Amino acid sequence: MVLVFVEHDGERALETSLQALAFGRGVGEALSEPLHAAILGSEALSVAGRLAAHGVVVAHVAVDGRLDDVAPDGWASALAQIADASGARVVMASGTEAGNEVLARLGARLDQPMAANCIRADAGDPFVVLRQRWGGSLLEEASIDGSPILLTVAPHAVQAEEVPSPASLEVRPNDVAIDDEDLRVRVREVVARESDSISLSDAKVVVGGGRGVGGPDGFRALEELAGLVGGAVGCSRVATSAGWRPHHDQIGQTGNRIAPELYIACGISGASQHMVGARGAKRILAINTDRDAPMVAQADFAVIGDLHLVVPAISEAVRAARGG
């Protein structure tokens, strides 16, 4: 069977894990194998109950409060025990920071190779995957010879879709053995950002600024527009390097990956490193004075003009449309 490690927030599975389940369904169908899920932590049972809609037929739960926080070795140990007990043929997770680390540690425990950030799988003999390398700027086709097959799914490689006719879900409790050595490294506290209430990774609209914004004050117009449309503000590496915006606002190969319905790129040239982070956007609106900029060429819509005039005009149009 195909076993997917599901990350969650204590109430429901993360969107990236739901995407991994969708990817896993495809692999399972190709192998004629059922889809199982592994859920860890004190709230594992409540999270498991929501997974039938995503094609899961068996949920393996390890209800252990010590596994609530990110604990790479603890999670890998529990996952190894569940995979062994269930006879998993393929084990996968989302290609998040935690997912990649846990699967890598699982591979070390099982002495098996692991393919990270896959966007496609041909579940034949050999088992072949297409995966992102160098932050997404390179695609690599590779075959995996392992038992079980270990891989992670690149975020936003597939859509998280529910199945039309969910099967009944079986929940299997697992008494995993976790020792103190497995818990030496774990996240003890997460400090929330005080600024944006909507994160770049979750935002349906992202307004990004680059060199053309001109400085930190130039982002005020972008923040106003983002606030009007319920979006978040991001930036290019140039803006981060210049100290105009904090690193956690950066979009690109060394920053955030975004997948909004609309990305409004203001004064951004569109270098390949930036587009690695923005490739998940459904639509791109480029605002730039340079009609030959790479961002303009890659955009669905473009306004050739000064962003300092165009962005306030868009904000005014949004207010007028809302009667405000």
Wavefront OBJ file of the C-alpha trace (Angstrom):
o trace
v 0.000 0.000 0.000
v 0.912 3.686 -0.246
v 1.480 5.411 3.106
v 1.377 9.220 3.341
v 2.721 11.029 6.407
v 0.178 13.752 7.235
v 1.240 16.959 8.958
v -1.505 18.835 10.802
v -2.203 21.825 13.043
v -4.020 19.875 15.745
v -7.384 20.191 14.016
v -6.949 19.388 10.356
v -4.330 18.257 7.863
v -2.125 20.925 6.316
v -2.956 21.832 2.733
v 0.436 20.533 1.588
v -0.318 17.141 3.146
v -3.679 17.033 1.367
v -1.760 17.645 -1.848
v 0.529 14.725 -0.957
v -2.558 12.551 -0.453
v -3.773 13.479 -3.936
v -0.342 12.580 -5.330
v -0.408 9.342 -3.343
v -3.816 8.409 -4.768
v -2.374 8.563 -8.251
v 0.584 6.385 -7.272
v -1.728 3.942 -5.515
v -3.991 3.657 -8.560
v -0.998 2.939 -10.792
v 0.201 0.221 -8.406
v -3.314 -1.068 -7.594
v -2.553 -0.317 -3.950
v -4.809 1.376 -1.346
v -4.039 4.761 0.188
v -3.149 4.846 3.885
v -2.196 7.793 6.098
v 0.018 8.139 9.180
v -0.983 10.789 11.726
v 0.972 11.513 14.907
v 0.261 13.466 18.101
v -2.396 13.863 20.763
v -5.017 15.058 18.231
v -4.293 12.363 15.655
v -7.710 10.735 15.998
v -9.700 13.892 15.260
v -7.477 14.725 12.270
v -7.781 11.189 10.899
v -11.565 11.410 10.784
v -11.399 14.061 8.047
v -9.229 12.084 5.633
v -11.764 9.717 4.047
v -12.813 12.547 1.740
v -9.275 12.534 0.334
v -9.235 8.859 -0.539
v -7.687 7.434 2.622
v -9.033 3.984 3.510
v -6.867 3.316 6.578
v -5.507 5.916 9.010
v -2.657 4.776 11.256
v -2.646 6.978 14.347
v -0.042 7.267 17.084
v -1.663 9.251 19.886
v 1.342 10.554 21.807
v 1.579 14.120 23.118
v 5.365 14.034 22.809
v 4.885 14.019 19.030
v 2.722 17.160 18.930
v 5.672 19.426 18.184
v 8.052 18.956 15.280
v 10.493 16.253 16.411
v 12.289 14.944 13.282
v 13.785 11.805 14.843
v 10.685 11.094 16.905
v 8.453 11.442 13.865
v 10.827 9.334 11.733
v 10.925 6.626 14.401
v 7.129 6.477 14.645
v 6.759 6.505 10.865
v 9.308 3.692 10.487
v 7.368 1.535 12.936
v 4.050 2.225 11.208
v 5.530 1.552 7.755
v 7.021 -1.736 8.934
v 3.869 -2.919 10.704
v 1.631 -2.055 7.759
v 3.933 -3.365 5.034
v 4.041 -0.079 3.145
v 5.286 -0.330 -0.427
v 5.644 3.444 -0.843
v 6.054 6.041 1.924
v 5.711 9.717 1.106
v 5.228 13.118 2.687
v 4.833 16.694 1.557
v 8.040 18.477 0.582
v 7.821 20.951 3.441
v 10.866 21.611 5.608
v 9.539 19.138 8.171
v 8.399 16.583 5.598
v 11.725 16.532 3.762
v 13.678 16.203 6.999
v 11.493 13.417 8.389
v 11.649 11.369 5.167
v 15.419 11.887 4.963
v 15.796 10.607 8.531
v 13.464 7.731 7.733
v 15.683 6.847 4.783
v 18.726 6.865 7.053
v 16.981 4.534 9.518
v 15.891 2.126 6.795
v 19.084 2.460 4.728
v 16.997 3.394 1.688
v 17.261 6.261 -0.840
v 14.791 9.144 -0.765
v 13.699 11.398 -3.636
v 12.699 14.906 -2.546
v 10.326 17.425 -4.126
v 8.754 15.170 -6.755
v 6.189 16.602 -9.151
v 5.372 13.408 -11.054
v 5.768 9.677 -10.578
v 5.686 6.759 -12.995
v 4.978 3.885 -10.639
v 6.329 1.147 -12.864
v 9.432 -0.996 -12.829
v 11.656 0.902 -12.362
v 9.831 3.482 -10.252
v 10.608 6.798 -11.986
v 10.043 10.300 -10.611
v 10.394 13.801 -11.979
v 11.618 16.111 -9.243
v 12.644 19.708 -8.714
v 16.295 20.522 -8.068
v 18.087 23.779 -7.305
v 14.973 25.397 -5.904
v 12.896 24.433 -8.926
v 15.185 25.856 -11.610
v 16.107 22.341 -12.760
v 13.953 19.253 -13.317
v 15.542 15.847 -12.863
v 14.186 12.464 -13.923
v 15.393 9.702 -11.649
v 14.583 6.090 -10.876
v 14.289 4.889 -7.276
v 15.348 1.397 -6.318
v 14.200 1.013 -2.727
v 11.960 -0.977 -0.463
v 9.917 0.847 0.516
v 10.056 3.665 -2.033
v 10.565 6.968 -0.169
v 9.680 10.350 -1.655
v 8.322 13.793 -0.875
v 5.906 15.777 -3.021
v 6.803 19.322 -4.052
v 4.290 21.791 -2.576
v 1.643 22.835 -5.131
v 2.732 20.142 -7.606
v -0.849 18.845 -7.541
v -4.172 20.165 -6.316
v -5.675 18.873 -3.074
v -8.947 17.413 -4.338
v -11.569 15.336 -2.583
v -12.724 12.041 -4.060
v -16.304 11.862 -5.401
v -17.240 8.701 -3.474
v -15.204 8.273 -0.278
v -14.776 4.746 1.066
v -15.332 3.931 4.716
v -12.328 4.844 6.850
v -10.625 2.395 9.191
v -8.634 3.949 12.038
v -5.803 1.804 13.397
v -4.158 2.848 16.683
v -0.399 2.266 16.876
v 1.585 1.957 20.105
v 4.893 3.268 18.820
v 7.996 3.131 20.998
v 9.613 6.556 21.287
v 12.632 7.018 23.558
v 14.349 10.131 24.871
v 17.062 9.873 22.212
v 14.392 10.358 19.529
v 13.277 13.606 21.174
v 16.633 15.332 21.572
v 15.789 17.719 18.730
v 12.318 19.224 18.611
v 10.563 22.553 18.194
v 9.573 23.834 21.625
v 8.027 27.164 20.657
v 6.733 28.922 17.549
v 6.699 32.717 17.638
v 3.974 34.126 15.420
v 4.619 37.157 13.228
v 3.036 40.333 14.485
v 2.538 41.969 11.109
v 0.459 40.266 8.431
v -2.505 38.221 9.557
v -2.378 36.392 6.209
v 0.797 34.495 5.390
v 2.348 34.538 1.942
v 1.905 30.793 1.590
v -1.843 31.011 2.328
v -2.749 34.297 0.631
v -5.143 34.214 -2.319
v -3.686 37.501 -3.555
v -0.034 38.509 -3.202
v 1.266 41.978 -4.004
v 5.021 41.849 -4.556
v 7.543 44.630 -4.921
v 11.031 44.733 -6.368
v 13.738 47.222 -7.235
v 11.217 49.456 -9.002
v 9.450 50.235 -5.721
v 12.409 52.487 -4.946
v 12.659 52.045 -1.177
v 10.837 51.005 1.979
v 8.356 53.883 1.748
v 7.306 52.703 -1.689
v 5.786 49.568 -0.166
v 3.062 51.583 1.573
v 0.995 51.682 -1.608
v 1.465 47.927 -2.012
v 0.371 47.339 1.592
v -2.715 49.461 1.019
v -3.683 47.452 -2.060
v -3.050 44.150 -0.308
v -5.231 45.267 2.583
v -8.088 46.168 0.245
v -8.089 42.772 -1.476
v -7.349 40.654 1.590
v -3.881 39.774 0.397
v -0.296 39.727 1.628
v 2.793 41.713 0.644
v 5.933 40.027 -0.629
v 9.135 41.162 -2.276
v 12.063 40.137 -4.426
v 15.563 39.354 -3.156
v 16.725 42.831 -4.214
v 14.286 44.448 -1.790
v 15.405 42.136 1.009
v 19.101 42.671 0.321
v 18.577 46.431 0.365
v 16.932 46.194 3.781
v 13.569 47.458 2.526
v 11.676 44.358 3.689
v 12.425 41.495 6.111
v 13.605 38.160 4.746
v 10.341 36.425 5.625
v 8.647 38.567 2.945
v 10.977 37.342 0.204
v 9.580 35.286 -2.658
v 11.955 33.109 -4.610
v 14.496 30.335 -4.583
v 15.846 31.339 -1.175
v 12.509 32.635 0.133
v 8.836 31.715 0.106
v 6.966 29.639 -2.443
v 3.565 31.148 -3.161
v 0.472 29.823 -4.942
v -2.102 32.635 -4.949
v -5.002 33.047 -7.308
v -3.394 36.334 -8.358
v 0.166 37.623 -8.020
v 0.564 41.358 -8.642
v 4.268 41.880 -9.350
v 5.222 45.555 -9.053
v 8.586 46.713 -10.337
v 9.999 43.174 -10.340
v 12.263 42.166 -13.222
v 11.315 38.488 -13.021
v 14.685 36.794 -12.605
v 14.617 32.994 -12.667
v 15.361 32.806 -8.928
v 12.252 34.863 -8.180
v 10.048 32.885 -10.538
v 10.977 29.686 -8.684
v 8.952 31.034 -5.779
v 6.105 32.402 -7.891
v 5.597 29.502 -10.296
v 2.565 28.309 -8.324
v 0.591 31.517 -8.984
v -2.576 30.911 -11.026
v -2.462 34.366 -12.650
v 0.232 37.059 -12.738
v -0.319 40.778 -13.259
v 2.952 42.594 -13.960
v 3.296 46.336 -13.425
v 6.554 47.580 -14.918
v 7.967 50.447 -16.941
v 10.075 47.978 -18.968
v 7.906 46.147 -21.478
v 10.837 43.771 -22.174
v 11.256 42.659 -18.563
v 11.123 38.849 -18.101
v 8.252 39.286 -15.639
v 6.147 40.992 -18.305
v 6.836 38.151 -20.731
v 5.752 35.552 -18.161
v 2.686 37.445 -16.929
v -0.906 36.774 -17.921
v -1.641 40.525 -17.802
v 0.672 43.508 -17.852
v 0.441 47.238 -17.260
v 3.353 49.145 -18.744
v 3.671 52.155 -16.503
v 4.942 53.675 -13.268
v 3.831 51.505 -10.347
v 3.687 54.610 -8.133
v 0.800 55.800 -10.300
v -0.724 52.467 -11.297
v -0.957 50.819 -7.852
v -2.799 53.772 -6.181
v -5.130 53.878 -9.194
v -5.960 50.186 -8.740
v -6.614 50.761 -5.032
v -8.914 53.691 -5.841
v -10.780 51.544 -8.389
v -11.245 48.768 -5.802
v -12.652 51.267 -3.280
v -14.965 52.736 -5.897
v -16.238 49.296 -6.891
v -17.085 48.623 -3.266
v -18.838 51.937 -2.871
v -16.171 53.221 -0.515
l 1 2 3 4 5 6 7 8 9 10 11 12 13 14 15 16 17 18 19 20 21 22 23 24 25 26 27 28 29 30 31 32 33 34 35 36 37 38 39 40 41 42 43 44 45 46 47 48 49 50 51 52 53 54 55 56 57 58 59 60 61 62 63 64 65 66 67 68 69 70 71 72 73 74 75 76 77 78 79 80 81 82 83 84 85 86 87 88 89 90 91 92 93 94 95 96 97 98 99 100 101 102 103 104 105 106 107 108 109 110 111 112 113 114 115 116 117 118 119 120 121 122 123 124 125 126 127 128 129 130 131 132 133 134 135 136 137 138 139 140 141 142 143 144 145 146 147 148 149 150 151 152 153 154 155 156 157 158 159 160 161 162 163 164 165 166 167 168 169 170 171 172 173 174 175 176 177 178 179 180 181 182 183 184 185 186 187 188 189 190 191 192 193 194 195 196 197 198 199 200 201 202 203 204 205 206 207 208 209 210 211 212 213 214 215 216 217 218 219 220 221 222 223 224 225 226 227 228 229 230 231 232 233 234 235 236 237 238 239 240 241 242 243 244 245 246 247 248 249 250 251 252 253 254 255 256 257 258 259 260 261 262 263 264 265 266 267 268 269 270 271 272 273 274 275 276 277 278 279 280 281 282 283 284 285 286 287 288 289 290 291 292 293 294 295 296 297 298 299 300 301 302 303 304 305 306 307 308 309 310 311 312 313 314 315 316 317 318 319 320 321 322 323 324
